[in-house]
């Protein structure tokens, strides 16, 4: 059976994508080639690349990359020595060259081969032709992105409109605060589907539902991203955690295809990156940034409250996402239907999946 599914752009008629898209390991291999291999992926923080010689490493599926700063700015390469595929960098740090951990071949920060021990007798060996394979790299706010596809449009093409909308919130001035991650027993798309709709809030997140104006909740799709408007309710009942200030009502919740969420509000930003870990599991990585970060978020009362509430919502999402993944394997289910009023964000995501896969 073909893994490529039909997609109806009219949400009023459309069926959701087939269950096999979430359960077949062959689908993940196709996604790694056609989606993750061709889109901009967050790989680190700009603050870790502040000076020439600083470097970070990351993996995108089976592809290892290294990002460095030299005197001309950021550069990125496949983290693969051209000799016999050893790694030219490990972890993160600061170096003036990149040296393979296998046989010691050494490369300059611009990717040029600097030294290849004991290769003098190799006929036709041309050191000038042995350069690390490049990868596209760009930054926005405090984040560093790479794209394995050298022909892909630049990052700003995909972010189209987000930098202008968030300019007043100054994400470029935000500094790293903390990180948490979870391994979730569901396909990465189950988790993204769940993020992209507020339809489940009354049932799955009763605490969050009390905070939000559910009737005003809506999703605004754009070419490669969507924006969720989820305003806090006015007033302050006894069972409420937050008072809806004007700044908090300006919160912006972005999703960038395929797997990045940016939750930005006055003075703070939370990033959620959903990383496939096989076809039945994913890792969800949360990082918090702030214009004025606390000295120790573990003992700061405001941050403790913020993170505890975030953890509660995350735990509720994990329970339902894992159960959905289990049920997607049932012989009784294949495709469902979208709520036109509440699931246009999910429908938009599935349309981009179809576009990239075909």
Kinemage of the C-alpha trace (Angstrom):
@kinemage 1
@onewidth
@group {chain A} dominant
@subgroup {mainchain}
@vectorlist {calphas} color= white
{ca unk a 1} P 0.000 0.000 0.000
{ca unk a 2} L 1.325 3.427 -0.944
{ca unk a 3} L 2.257 5.675 1.930
{ca unk a 4} L 1.348 8.779 -0.092
{ca unk a 5} L -2.148 9.756 0.951
{ca unk a 6} L -4.830 11.838 -0.776
{ca unk a 7} L -5.424 15.293 0.646
{ca unk a 8} L -8.452 17.510 0.156
{ca unk a 9} L -7.665 21.239 0.598
{ca unk a 10} L -11.284 21.882 1.562
{ca unk a 11} L -11.470 21.163 5.304
{ca unk a 12} L -15.255 20.840 5.115
{ca unk a 13} L -14.886 17.742 2.937
{ca unk a 14} L -11.460 16.493 3.992
{ca unk a 15} L -10.584 13.335 5.919
{ca unk a 16} L -7.591 13.227 8.249
{ca unk a 17} L -4.411 11.484 7.118
{ca unk a 18} L -4.382 7.660 7.306
{ca unk a 19} L -3.323 5.841 10.466
{ca unk a 20} L -0.433 4.198 8.592
{ca unk a 21} L 1.246 7.626 8.374
{ca unk a 22} L 1.774 7.390 12.129
{ca unk a 23} L 2.572 3.688 12.458
{ca unk a 24} L 4.658 2.608 9.460
{ca unk a 25} L 8.457 2.910 9.898
{ca unk a 26} L 8.861 3.425 6.148
{ca unk a 27} L 6.959 6.709 6.489
{ca unk a 28} L 9.561 8.069 8.897
{ca unk a 29} L 12.363 7.243 6.438
{ca unk a 30} L 10.461 9.146 3.758
{ca unk a 31} L 9.911 12.095 6.111
{ca unk a 32} L 13.585 12.270 7.058
{ca unk a 33} L 14.481 12.556 3.376
{ca unk a 34} L 11.737 14.831 2.081
{ca unk a 35} L 10.770 16.875 5.141
{ca unk a 36} L 13.525 17.017 7.763
{ca unk a 37} L 16.185 16.973 5.035
{ca unk a 38} L 14.639 20.016 3.340
{ca unk a 39} L 13.380 22.267 6.141
{ca unk a 40} L 15.036 24.594 8.651
{ca unk a 41} L 15.765 22.843 11.933
{ca unk a 42} L 16.763 24.423 15.247
{ca unk a 43} L 20.145 23.046 16.320
{ca unk a 44} L 21.277 25.322 19.142
{ca unk a 45} L 21.576 28.759 20.713
{ca unk a 46} L 23.311 31.752 19.209
{ca unk a 47} L 24.890 32.576 22.580
{ca unk a 48} L 26.956 29.378 22.317
{ca unk a 49} L 28.499 30.696 19.083
{ca unk a 50} L 29.359 34.175 20.282
{ca unk a 51} L 33.089 34.208 19.430
{ca unk a 52} L 35.261 32.969 16.533
{ca unk a 53} L 36.180 29.344 17.129
{ca unk a 54} L 32.994 28.470 19.035
{ca unk a 55} L 31.197 25.416 17.676
{ca unk a 56} L 28.173 23.209 18.379
{ca unk a 57} L 27.128 19.836 16.989
{ca unk a 58} L 23.690 18.372 16.344
{ca unk a 59} L 21.892 15.523 14.606
{ca unk a 60} L 19.027 15.771 12.133
{ca unk a 61} L 17.820 12.216 11.758
{ca unk a 62} L 20.867 10.243 10.639
{ca unk a 63} L 22.718 13.374 9.525
{ca unk a 64} L 25.334 14.853 11.859
{ca unk a 65} L 26.163 18.561 11.516
{ca unk a 66} L 28.624 20.987 13.047
{ca unk a 67} L 28.091 24.767 13.233
{ca unk a 68} L 31.066 27.075 13.796
{ca unk a 69} L 31.755 30.781 13.929
{ca unk a 70} L 34.818 32.070 12.098
{ca unk a 71} L 35.872 35.618 11.337
{ca unk a 72} L 33.181 35.933 8.667
{ca unk a 73} L 30.187 34.662 10.643
{ca unk a 74} L 28.397 31.354 11.031
{ca unk a 75} L 29.238 28.317 8.930
{ca unk a 76} L 27.776 24.811 9.006
{ca unk a 77} L 28.992 21.494 7.629
{ca unk a 78} L 28.163 17.838 7.651
{ca unk a 79} L 30.093 16.528 10.657
{ca unk a 80} L 31.834 13.934 8.503
{ca unk a 81} L 35.510 13.723 7.612
{ca unk a 82} L 36.053 13.112 3.888
{ca unk a 83} L 38.600 10.402 4.633
{ca unk a 84} L 36.549 7.588 6.179
{ca unk a 85} L 33.520 9.321 7.667
{ca unk a 86} L 34.795 10.009 11.177
{ca unk a 87} L 33.394 12.978 13.154
{ca unk a 88} L 35.317 16.260 12.924
{ca unk a 89} L 33.760 17.636 16.123
{ca unk a 90} L 32.124 16.358 19.299
{ca unk a 91} L 29.776 18.199 21.638
{ca unk a 92} L 30.431 21.917 21.798
{ca unk a 93} L 33.332 24.170 22.679
{ca unk a 94} L 35.923 26.448 21.133
{ca unk a 95} L 38.681 25.462 18.667
{ca unk a 96} L 40.711 27.042 15.895
{ca unk a 97} L 40.438 23.925 13.720
{ca unk a 98} L 38.160 20.888 13.386
{ca unk a 99} L 40.000 17.588 13.800
{ca unk a 100} L 38.647 14.149 12.941
{ca unk a 101} L 38.504 11.839 15.959
{ca unk a 102} L 39.416 8.842 13.783
{ca unk a 103} L 42.683 9.555 11.930
{ca unk a 104} L 43.438 13.157 12.780
{ca unk a 105} L 42.618 14.885 9.518
{ca unk a 106} L 42.291 18.575 10.354
{ca unk a 107} L 40.077 21.218 8.728
{ca unk a 108} L 40.026 25.001 9.008
{ca unk a 109} L 36.880 26.679 10.260
{ca unk a 110} L 35.937 27.529 6.664
{ca unk a 111} L 35.871 23.802 5.849
{ca unk a 112} L 39.164 23.669 3.927
{ca unk a 113} L 41.489 20.710 4.579
{ca unk a 114} L 44.475 21.878 6.660
{ca unk a 115} L 46.340 18.639 7.337
{ca unk a 116} L 45.991 15.019 6.207
{ca unk a 117} L 48.693 12.882 7.877
{ca unk a 118} L 50.651 10.406 5.753
{ca unk a 119} L 48.771 11.024 2.504
{ca unk a 120} L 51.886 12.037 0.533
{ca unk a 121} L 51.968 8.786 -1.480
{ca unk a 122} L 48.297 8.831 -2.494
{ca unk a 123} L 48.243 9.290 -6.287
{ca unk a 124} L 46.166 12.221 -7.470
{ca unk a 125} L 45.317 13.319 -3.945
{ca unk a 126} L 44.305 17.009 -4.069
{ca unk a 127} L 43.957 18.640 -0.635
{ca unk a 128} L 42.289 21.690 -2.234
{ca unk a 129} L 39.391 19.511 -3.379
{ca unk a 130} L 38.830 17.991 0.068
{ca unk a 131} L 36.504 20.451 1.771
{ca unk a 132} L 33.857 19.646 4.353
{ca unk a 133} L 30.411 19.425 2.786
{ca unk a 134} L 28.474 22.621 3.569
{ca unk a 135} L 25.027 22.993 5.119
{ca unk a 136} L 22.866 26.136 5.130
{ca unk a 137} L 22.904 28.015 8.441
{ca unk a 138} L 21.027 31.056 9.746
{ca unk a 139} L 19.893 32.561 13.022
{ca unk a 140} L 16.813 34.304 14.338
{ca unk a 141} L 16.348 35.664 17.837
{ca unk a 142} L 18.430 33.504 20.211
{ca unk a 143} L 18.197 30.421 17.935
{ca unk a 144} L 20.472 28.816 15.326
{ca unk a 145} L 18.937 26.905 12.401
{ca unk a 146} L 20.389 24.692 9.675
{ca unk a 147} L 18.964 23.282 6.460
{ca unk a 148} L 20.562 20.242 4.831
{ca unk a 149} L 19.169 21.251 1.434
{ca unk a 150} L 21.501 23.781 -0.188
{ca unk a 151} L 18.758 24.674 -2.687
{ca unk a 152} L 16.117 25.419 -0.042
{ca unk a 153} L 14.889 29.021 0.281
{ca unk a 154} L 16.482 31.055 3.093
{ca unk a 155} L 15.166 30.936 6.649
{ca unk a 156} L 13.459 34.327 6.335
{ca unk a 157} L 11.386 32.960 3.459
{ca unk a 158} L 9.878 30.402 5.868
{ca unk a 159} L 9.616 32.867 8.756
{ca unk a 160} L 7.874 35.358 6.451
{ca unk a 161} L 6.063 37.819 8.724
{ca unk a 162} L 7.152 36.375 12.100
{ca unk a 163} L 10.139 38.719 12.647
{ca unk a 164} L 7.925 41.744 12.010
{ca unk a 165} L 5.118 40.511 14.269
{ca unk a 166} L 7.467 39.706 17.149
{ca unk a 167} L 9.711 42.765 16.848
{ca unk a 168} L 8.039 44.522 19.770
{ca unk a 169} L 8.660 41.494 22.017
{ca unk a 170} L 12.410 41.598 21.198
{ca unk a 171} L 13.256 37.876 20.971
{ca unk a 172} L 16.815 38.784 19.937
{ca unk a 173} L 17.356 40.239 23.437
{ca unk a 174} L 16.217 37.096 25.249
{ca unk a 175} L 18.735 34.902 27.057
{ca unk a 176} L 18.612 31.217 27.872
{ca unk a 177} L 17.041 30.250 31.205
{ca unk a 178} L 16.468 26.482 31.333
{ca unk a 179} L 15.742 23.281 29.418
{ca unk a 180} L 13.531 20.233 29.924
{ca unk a 181} L 12.822 17.258 27.689
{ca unk a 182} L 10.438 14.314 27.579
{ca unk a 183} L 10.411 11.083 25.604
{ca unk a 184} L 6.844 10.448 24.470
{ca unk a 185} L 5.560 7.107 23.155
{ca unk a 186} L 3.918 8.573 20.074
{ca unk a 187} L 4.807 9.460 16.510
{ca unk a 188} L 6.084 13.033 16.185
{ca unk a 189} L 3.055 14.004 14.094
{ca unk a 190} L 0.630 12.956 16.854
{ca unk a 191} L 2.279 15.477 19.159
{ca unk a 192} L 2.259 18.230 16.515
{ca unk a 193} L -1.403 17.534 15.686
{ca unk a 194} L -2.225 17.950 19.367
{ca unk a 195} L -0.371 21.276 19.643
{ca unk a 196} L -2.134 22.751 16.625
{ca unk a 197} L -5.684 22.723 17.967
{ca unk a 198} L -7.472 23.993 21.031
{ca unk a 199} L -10.370 21.584 20.476
{ca unk a 200} L -9.099 19.281 23.227
{ca unk a 201} L -8.649 21.979 25.886
{ca unk a 202} L -11.993 21.575 27.721
{ca unk a 203} L -11.499 17.812 28.146
{ca unk a 204} L -7.731 17.302 28.406
{ca unk a 205} L -6.662 20.578 30.090
{ca unk a 206} L -9.398 21.761 32.470
{ca unk a 207} L -6.905 23.951 34.358
{ca unk a 208} L -5.698 25.665 31.189
{ca unk a 209} L -9.261 25.914 29.918
{ca unk a 210} L -10.143 28.000 32.983
{ca unk a 211} L -7.358 30.448 32.099
{ca unk a 212} L -8.195 30.923 28.401
{ca unk a 213} L -11.038 32.573 26.549
{ca unk a 214} L -11.953 29.427 24.630
{ca unk a 215} L -14.585 31.161 22.494
{ca unk a 216} L -11.915 33.551 21.195
{ca unk a 217} L -9.355 30.788 20.524
{ca unk a 218} L -8.460 30.573 16.838
{ca unk a 219} L -5.646 29.435 14.526
{ca unk a 220} L -4.367 31.684 11.727
{ca unk a 221} L -2.578 29.660 8.985
{ca unk a 222} L 0.189 31.131 6.813
{ca unk a 223} L 2.382 29.576 4.116
{ca unk a 224} L 4.799 27.610 6.300
{ca unk a 225} L 3.590 28.523 9.783
{ca unk a 226} L 0.507 29.188 11.823
{ca unk a 227} L -0.310 31.472 14.722
{ca unk a 228} L -2.596 30.510 17.573
{ca unk a 229} L -4.553 33.250 19.275
{ca unk a 230} L -5.266 31.964 22.790
{ca unk a 231} L -6.126 35.005 24.927
{ca unk a 232} L -6.360 34.765 28.694
{ca unk a 233} L -9.813 35.326 30.129
{ca unk a 234} L -10.425 38.638 31.803
{ca unk a 235} L -11.165 38.742 35.507
{ca unk a 236} L -9.659 36.753 38.350
{ca unk a 237} L -11.821 34.005 39.846
{ca unk a 238} L -10.800 32.069 42.946
{ca unk a 239} L -9.708 29.046 40.877
{ca unk a 240} L -7.621 31.111 38.418
{ca unk a 241} L -3.813 31.117 38.411
{ca unk a 242} L -3.196 34.250 36.334
{ca unk a 243} L -4.526 37.771 36.024
{ca unk a 244} L -4.849 38.714 32.357
{ca unk a 245} L -2.671 41.796 31.978
{ca unk a 246} L -2.537 43.637 28.656
{ca unk a 247} L 0.967 42.264 28.040
{ca unk a 248} L -0.059 38.667 28.624
{ca unk a 249} L -3.050 39.045 26.330
{ca unk a 250} L -0.528 39.853 23.593
{ca unk a 251} L 0.924 36.325 23.812
{ca unk a 252} L 1.826 34.808 20.432
{ca unk a 253} L 1.961 31.039 19.830
{ca unk a 254} L 3.699 30.158 16.564
{ca unk a 255} L 4.224 26.800 14.878
{ca unk a 256} L 6.817 26.556 12.085
{ca unk a 257} L 6.660 23.557 9.763
{ca unk a 258} L 7.413 20.842 10.534
{ca unk a 259} L 8.304 20.588 14.243
{ca unk a 260} L 9.026 23.906 15.985
{ca unk a 261} L 6.760 25.820 18.371
{ca unk a 262} L 7.544 29.367 19.543
{ca unk a 263} L 5.471 30.607 22.471
{ca unk a 264} L 6.311 34.284 22.865
{ca unk a 265} L 4.896 36.772 25.343
{ca unk a 266} L 6.072 39.842 27.215
{ca unk a 267} L 9.705 39.288 28.110
{ca unk a 268} L 9.679 35.504 27.643
{ca unk a 269} L 9.856 32.839 24.948
{ca unk a 270} L 9.419 29.086 25.200
{ca unk a 271} L 10.579 26.889 22.325
{ca unk a 272} L 9.224 23.373 21.814
{ca unk a 273} L 11.077 21.150 19.339
{ca unk a 274} L 9.576 17.753 18.477
{ca unk a 275} L 12.291 15.296 17.381
{ca unk a 276} L 11.399 11.866 15.930
{ca unk a 277} L 12.978 8.998 17.865
{ca unk a 278} L 11.730 6.162 15.702
{ca unk a 279} L 8.243 5.904 14.248
{ca unk a 280} L 6.542 5.290 17.626
{ca unk a 281} L 8.444 7.733 19.841
{ca unk a 282} L 9.504 11.351 19.856
{ca unk a 283} L 11.507 13.627 22.119
{ca unk a 284} L 9.927 16.951 23.048
{ca unk a 285} L 12.499 19.552 24.063
{ca unk a 286} L 11.358 22.692 25.897
{ca unk a 287} L 13.704 25.647 26.355
{ca unk a 288} L 12.872 28.919 28.083
{ca unk a 289} L 14.385 32.310 27.248
{ca unk a 290} L 13.782 35.671 28.922
{ca unk a 291} L 14.739 39.316 28.536
{ca unk a 292} L 15.538 39.442 32.264
{ca unk a 293} L 16.241 35.848 33.298
{ca unk a 294} L 16.235 34.935 37.006
{ca unk a 295} L 19.525 34.167 38.713
{ca unk a 296} L 18.228 30.722 39.721
{ca unk a 297} L 14.921 29.642 38.132
{ca unk a 298} L 14.702 26.690 40.530
{ca unk a 299} L 14.044 29.012 43.491
{ca unk a 300} L 12.373 31.914 41.706
{ca unk a 301} L 8.686 31.904 42.686
{ca unk a 302} L 7.387 33.222 39.363
{ca unk a 303} L 9.418 30.754 37.309
{ca unk a 304} L 8.508 27.855 39.585
{ca unk a 305} L 4.827 28.619 39.081
{ca unk a 306} L 5.304 28.999 35.324
{ca unk a 307} L 7.224 25.737 34.924
{ca unk a 308} L 4.946 23.741 37.241
{ca unk a 309} L 1.893 24.769 35.221
{ca unk a 310} L 3.738 23.964 31.983
{ca unk a 311} L 4.664 20.529 33.355
{ca unk a 312} L 1.038 19.860 34.291
{ca unk a 313} L -0.131 20.658 30.751
{ca unk a 314} L 2.685 18.600 29.256
{ca unk a 315} L 1.817 15.585 31.421
{ca unk a 316} L -1.818 15.821 30.308
{ca unk a 317} L -0.763 16.017 26.651
{ca unk a 318} L 1.557 13.015 26.991
{ca unk a 319} L -1.205 10.807 28.384
{ca unk a 320} L -3.610 11.517 25.508
{ca unk a 321} L -0.925 11.449 22.769
{ca unk a 322} L 0.367 8.071 23.895
{ca unk a 323} L -3.146 6.643 23.990
{ca unk a 324} L -3.885 7.998 20.507
{ca unk a 325} L -0.696 6.364 19.178
{ca unk a 326} L -1.804 3.054 20.657
{ca unk a 327} L -5.265 3.349 19.108
{ca unk a 328} L -3.881 4.289 15.672
{ca unk a 329} L -2.650 0.690 15.426
{ca unk a 330} L -6.182 -0.666 15.739
{ca unk a 331} L -7.780 -2.430 12.768
{ca unk a 332} L -10.953 -0.440 13.499
{ca unk a 333} L -9.539 3.018 12.617
{ca unk a 334} L -8.018 4.544 9.512
{ca unk a 335} L -9.129 8.130 8.833
{ca unk a 336} L -11.273 10.603 10.743
{ca unk a 337} L -12.767 14.032 9.995
{ca unk a 338} L -11.681 17.565 10.878
{ca unk a 339} L -13.725 20.066 12.841
{ca unk a 340} L -13.788 23.052 10.437
{ca unk a 341} L -14.271 25.383 13.407
{ca unk a 342} L -11.415 24.047 15.539
{ca unk a 343} L -8.911 21.984 13.509
{ca unk a 344} L -7.847 24.213 10.624
{ca unk a 345} L -4.313 24.253 12.069
{ca unk a 346} L -4.095 20.455 11.889
{ca unk a 347} L -5.523 20.484 8.355
{ca unk a 348} L -2.903 23.098 7.352
{ca unk a 349} L -0.108 20.905 8.785
{ca unk a 350} L -1.360 17.846 6.904
{ca unk a 351} L -1.485 19.865 3.697
{ca unk a 352} L 2.204 20.772 4.085
{ca unk a 353} L 3.025 17.137 4.821
{ca unk a 354} L 1.321 16.125 1.588
{ca unk a 355} L 3.073 18.876 -0.369
{ca unk a 356} L 6.567 17.959 0.807
{ca unk a 357} L 6.059 14.201 0.496
{ca unk a 358} L 4.746 14.443 -3.049
